[in-house]
Amino acid sequence: MYVSAVIAAGGKGKRMNSVKSKQYLPVKGFPILYYTLTVFETLREIDEIILVVGEQDLDFVRKDIILKYKFKKTRLIEGGLERQDSVYNGLRSCSPQTDIVVIHDGVRPFITHGIILESIEAAKLYKAAGVAVPVKDTIKIVEDGFIKATPDRRKLYAIQTPQTFMYEVILKAHEIARKEGFYGTDDAVLVERLGYKVKIIDGSYENIKITTPEDIIIAEAFLNLGFGEFKKR
């Protein structure tokens, strides 16, 4: 099967308190996005990578990331106003040969080859798959400043990426959502609302989304320890 990866990297990083978008911030001398792309570029089963970035970043990413680091599988396209719009642009830019698409956040550099491959196999079997980890904390539902309910923690998972789908399923889900003006918090919810069951596979607590300044410190520690697909740098 032909597998495409759509990497969403158009965020502004407001919570990072940085002028530069978070995906371009350096961690041990390399931009965060470099690490993420490296994982997908070095996985044989990924046939192409569609990297979606903001219009203002196209020239920078082409020159200072794709060409500089000699990424061969990666094609660059312009994103949209929201993440969902950007992913849709990425889906429409996939090769006509695409059977399966792996959708991943550009600021999750510690994803592993093994988890990506598990998600691909799950998508082959179930049409839709998501990566998640059990929540560690007790979760409370709060209304008007007071606890309303305490869900059973054993049933609660923190969703991560990648989320992996048969191409025709996720494309249809995005097109229907656009037609109906529906915006979801992730891609899985778009196929859920069409009645598909999304298979959950085990993620990793190291598969963090780098969002705040504290996450940069954690990422540096992970690299020093050789987490993910990276040896000590």
Secondary structure, DSSP 4 states (H G I P E B T S, - for coil): --EEEEEE-----GGGT-SS-GGGSEETTEEHHHHHHHHHHT-TT--EEEEEE-GGGHHHHIIIIIITTT-SSEEEEE--SSHHHHHHHHHHTS-TT-SEEEEEETT-TT--HHHHHHHHHHHHHHSEEEEEEE-SS---EEETTEEEE---GGG-EEEEEEEEEEHHHHHHHHHHHHHHT---SSSHHHHHTTTPPPEEEE--TT-----SHHHHHHHHHHHHTT-TT----
